[in-house]
Amino acid sequence: MPTPLVVMGVSGSGKSTVGAALAQRLRVPFEDADDLHPSANIAKMSRGEPLNDEDRFPWLAIVGEWLAVHEDGGVMSCSALKRKYRDQIRHHAAHVRFLFLEGSRDVIAARQAARPGHFMPPSLMTSQFATLEPLEPDEDGVVIEVDQSVDQIVQGYVDLMHREFEES
């Protein structure tokens, strides 16, 4: 059954790359939540300052509204690091599912170092991991490790979806 999907994780986990590849594979629209940030948020992160909840909630409303419009299938890459952020998204798109791209600090640091020019500096990695609240058992979502290729991650998610469909 098609449902909107958020590919979540810390900066550098591959959300945008995996999200775009997954949307292409599923033949659904893709949006990168980074592109929905207001300029004040981007400026703050570019200065190496982490966003606070006051910065995030209007942005998360936009993310949730996009997902609600794509309730029959769409993929959004969005950090969604805290449960309350995911709850904010669910407030707008009740049937959203999450794909948590999990990785060690070493793997994420190497990925961040390989992407020069991104507005999120690697120096904010510590705050990202400190903020991260993994998916809870009552949240609709799955966890996939990022220490594999994009194709393997996408195939892993598709395989999980097929298994769940067959079991239902």
QUIBELZI-V582806 format. One record per residue. N is the residue number from 1. SS is DSSP state (~ for helix, > for strand, _ for the rest). OMEGA is omega as a letter, one per 20 degrees, with the letter a starting at -180 (* if undefined). NEAR is the number of other ideal C-beta (glycine too) atoms within 8 Angstrom. Layout:
BEGIN
n->N ss->SS omega->OMEGA near->NEAR
n->N ss->SS omega->OMEGA near->NEAR
END
This chain:
BEGIN
n->1 ss->_ omega->a near->3
n->2 ss->_ omega->r near->5
n->3 ss->_ omega->r near->9
n->4 ss->> omega->a near->15
n->5 ss->> omega->r near->12
n->6 ss->> omega->r near->17
n->7 ss->> omega->a near->15
n->8 ss->> omega->r near->15
n->9 ss->_ omega->a near->12
n->10 ss->_ omega->r near->12
n->11 ss->_ omega->a near->11
n->12 ss->_ omega->a near->12
n->13 ss->_ omega->r near->12
n->14 ss->_ omega->a near->12
n->15 ss->~ omega->a near->14
n->16 ss->~ omega->a near->9
n->17 ss->~ omega->a near->8
n->18 ss->~ omega->a near->15
n->19 ss->~ omega->r near->14
n->20 ss->~ omega->r near->12
n->21 ss->~ omega->r near->11
n->22 ss->~ omega->r near->15
n->23 ss->~ omega->r near->13
n->24 ss->~ omega->a near->8
n->25 ss->~ omega->a near->8
n->26 ss->~ omega->a near->9
n->27 ss->_ omega->r near->5
n->28 ss->_ omega->r near->10
n->29 ss->> omega->r near->8
n->30 ss->> omega->r near->13
n->31 ss->> omega->r near->11
n->32 ss->> omega->a near->12
n->33 ss->~ omega->r near->12
n->34 ss->~ omega->a near->8
n->35 ss->~ omega->a near->6
n->36 ss->~ omega->r near->10
n->37 ss->_ omega->r near->10
n->38 ss->_ omega->a near->7
n->39 ss->~ omega->r near->6
n->40 ss->~ omega->r near->7
n->41 ss->~ omega->a near->12
n->42 ss->~ omega->r near->10
n->43 ss->~ omega->a near->8
n->44 ss->~ omega->r near->10
n->45 ss->~ omega->r near->15
n->46 ss->~ omega->r near->8
n->47 ss->_ omega->a near->6
n->48 ss->_ omega->a near->7
n->49 ss->_ omega->r near->6
n->50 ss->_ omega->r near->8
n->51 ss->_ omega->r near->8
n->52 ss->_ omega->a near->6
n->53 ss->~ omega->r near->6
n->54 ss->~ omega->r near->5
n->55 ss->~ omega->a near->11
n->56 ss->~ omega->a near->11
n->57 ss->~ omega->r near->9
n->58 ss->~ omega->r near->8
n->59 ss->~ omega->r near->13
n->60 ss->~ omega->r near->12
n->61 ss->~ omega->r near->10
n->62 ss->~ omega->r near->9
n->63 ss->~ omega->a near->15
n->64 ss->~ omega->r near->15
n->65 ss->~ omega->r near->10
n->66 ss->~ omega->a near->12
n->67 ss->~ omega->r near->16
n->68 ss->~ omega->r near->10
n->69 ss->~ omega->a near->7
n->70 ss->_ omega->a near->11
n->71 ss->_ omega->r near->11
n->72 ss->_ omega->r near->5
n->73 ss->_ omega->r near->10
n->74 ss->> omega->a near->16
n->75 ss->> omega->r near->16
n->76 ss->> omega->r near->16
n->77 ss->> omega->a near->16
n->78 ss->_ omega->a near->12
n->79 ss->_ omega->r near->11
n->80 ss->_ omega->a near->10
n->81 ss->_ omega->a near->10
n->82 ss->_ omega->r near->9
n->83 ss->~ omega->a near->8
n->84 ss->~ omega->r near->7
n->85 ss->~ omega->r near->12
n->86 ss->~ omega->r near->14
n->87 ss->~ omega->r near->8
n->88 ss->~ omega->r near->12
n->89 ss->~ omega->r near->16
n->90 ss->~ omega->r near->10
n->91 ss->~ omega->a near->7
n->92 ss->~ omega->a near->11
n->93 ss->_ omega->a near->12
n->94 ss->_ omega->a near->5
n->95 ss->_ omega->a near->8
n->96 ss->_ omega->r near->14
n->97 ss->> omega->a near->11
n->98 ss->> omega->r near->15
n->99 ss->> omega->a near->14
n->100 ss->> omega->r near->12
n->101 ss->> omega->a near->14
n->102 ss->> omega->r near->10
n->103 ss->_ omega->r near->12
n->104 ss->_ omega->r near->6
n->105 ss->~ omega->a near->7
n->106 ss->~ omega->r near->6
n->107 ss->~ omega->a near->10
n->108 ss->~ omega->r near->15
n->109 ss->~ omega->r near->11
n->110 ss->~ omega->r near->8
n->111 ss->~ omega->a near->13
n->112 ss->~ omega->a near->13
n->113 ss->~ omega->a near->7
n->114 ss->_ omega->a near->6
n->115 ss->_ omega->r near->8
n->116 ss->_ omega->r near->4
n->117 ss->_ omega->r near->3
n->118 ss->_ omega->a near->8
n->119 ss->_ omega->r near->7
n->120 ss->_ omega->a near->8
n->121 ss->_ omega->r near->9
n->122 ss->~ omega->a near->8
n->123 ss->~ omega->r near->6
n->124 ss->~ omega->a near->12
n->125 ss->~ omega->a near->14
n->126 ss->~ omega->r near->7
n->127 ss->~ omega->r near->8
n->128 ss->~ omega->r near->13
n->129 ss->~ omega->r near->9
n->130 ss->~ omega->a near->6
n->131 ss->~ omega->a near->9
n->132 ss->_ omega->r near->9
n->133 ss->_ omega->a near->7
n->134 ss->_ omega->r near->7
n->135 ss->_ omega->r near->9
n->136 ss->_ omega->a near->7
n->137 ss->_ omega->a near->4
n->138 ss->_ omega->r near->3
n->139 ss->_ omega->r near->9
n->140 ss->_ omega->a near->6
n->141 ss->> omega->r near->10
n->142 ss->> omega->r near->9
n->143 ss->> omega->r near->8
n->144 ss->> omega->r near->11
n->145 ss->> omega->a near->7
n->146 ss->_ omega->a near->14
n->147 ss->_ omega->r near->6
n->148 ss->_ omega->a near->7
n->149 ss->_ omega->r near->5
n->150 ss->~ omega->r near->9
n->151 ss->~ omega->r near->7
n->152 ss->~ omega->r near->8
n->153 ss->~ omega->r near->14
n->154 ss->~ omega->r near->12
n->155 ss->~ omega->r near->8
n->156 ss->~ omega->r near->10
n->157 ss->~ omega->r near->12
n->158 ss->~ omega->r near->10
n->159 ss->~ omega->r near->8
n->160 ss->~ omega->a near->9
n->161 ss->~ omega->r near->8
n->162 ss->~ omega->r near->8
n->163 ss->~ omega->r near->8
n->164 ss->~ omega->r near->8
n->165 ss->~ omega->a near->8
n->166 ss->~ omega->r near->6
n->167 ss->~ omega->a near->5
n->168 ss->_ omega->* near->4
END
